[in-house]
Amino acid sequence: MSMPLRQSLKVGSYLVRQRLKGRDRFPLLVELEPLFACNLQCAGCGKIQHPADELRRRMPVEQALAAMEECGAPMVSIAGGEPLMHPEIDRLVDELVKRRKYVFLCTNAMLVRKWWDRYHFRPSQYFSFVVHVDGLKERHDASVCKDGVFDEVVEAIRFLKGKGFRVNTNSTFFSDDTPQNIIDVLDFLNDEAKVDNMQISPAYAYEKAPDQAHFPGVTETRELFSKAFAGGNRKRWRLNHSPLFLDFLEGKADFGCTAWGIPSYSLFGWQRPCYLMSDGYAATYQELVETTDWEAYGRGRDDRCANCMAHCGYEPSAVLATMGSLRESIRAVTTG
C-alpha cells in the first residue's frame, strides 16, 4: 500500500501547479532539523558528533516557519537530533498544521510518555508522529546502543494511538540485516502495533557515524528488499512510499538522484546537496537550487553517492516518474 489517498492528492495537485508554473526544481518535502541534540547515541547516526556548542542550539520557531513559507513544500519531516527536546516543538507543529502542511514528527519515543505533560500536541489529519523502529527488541536495542528502548517504543506507540494520533514508523536497515529481520519487524508494526504507515530505507553512510562498517551497497540493498518483499508482503504492508520507489529498492526500476526534491534545512541553513552530505549551505531554498551543481552528484558521478539508495534522493525521482505516466499514476492510487 502506498501513501494515504488524501496525502497523494495534495502532493499530486502541488506537482501539477509546479509544472504549470514552469518550475523545473521544487521541494516535495523538507527535512527540517531544528536541533542536533539527542538523548540516544546510535552507532549509525552522525548528528550528535557536532561540537557541544552546536548541540545546545535550538532553531527559533519563526525561522523554521519562514524557511517552509519560502520554499512552499507541502510536507515537512521534523528530525534532529531528537525533536521532542526542542522547548517549542509543539508550537512549531501547530503552526505548520495551521498552514496545512503535512507534518511528520520523527522521534525515538523515549521522551513521549516521560515528558508528555510538557506538550500541547493535538491530533490532526495533517500531523503524524514517526517513531524510529529498526527491528524487534534485540535488533532495535542494538541499533540504538541502549537496552530497553524497544519496549518503551511499543508502549509509546500504544500511548499515542490511544490519544488519537496518527503514528507512523521509520525503519533503517543495515548490511547485517536479513530479509527475515525486515519481515519480522514490519509484520509486527503492521499487524500487532497497527501503526498507520511505515517508511523504510537502506542505511546511508553518514561520514561522522561511529559505525562505518554496516552500510549496504546497491546490489546488497536490492537483494535484501527483493527477498523481503516476496510472497505478497509488500502489498499488505502499509508502506508510506510510492510504488516506483519500492520497485527501485528491489531493483525493478532505476532512477537518477533528485536531491533538490527533499532538501534539508538545519541550524546551518539549506544543506548541499542533501542531509547525508555537507558540501556547504545556502541561505535560501532558491539559492540552494540555483547555485548547487546538481549534475555533479549521484551514483556514477560522485564516489560518496556510489552506494546510496536513500529516499531523500530517490523518492522524489520515483514520484516525478509516477506523475509522468498515467499507468503509474493509477497504480500509485490503487495498488502498492
Secondary structure, DSSP 8 states (H G I E B T S, - for coil): --S-HHHHHHHHHHHHHHHHTT-S---SEEEE-S----S---TT--GGGS-HHHHT----HHHHHHHHHHH--SEEEE-SS-GGGSTTHHHHHHHHHHTT-EEEEEE-STTTTTTGGG------TTEEEEEE--SSHHHHHHHTT-TTHHHHHHHHHHHHHHTT-EEEEEEEE-TT--HHHHHHHHHIIIIIS--SEEEEEE----TT-S--S----HHHHHHHHHHHHGGGHHHHS-B-S-HHHHHHHTTS------GGGS-EEETTEEESS-TT--S-EESSHHHHHHHS-GGG-STTT-GGGTT---HHHHHHHHHHHHHT-HHHHHHHHH--
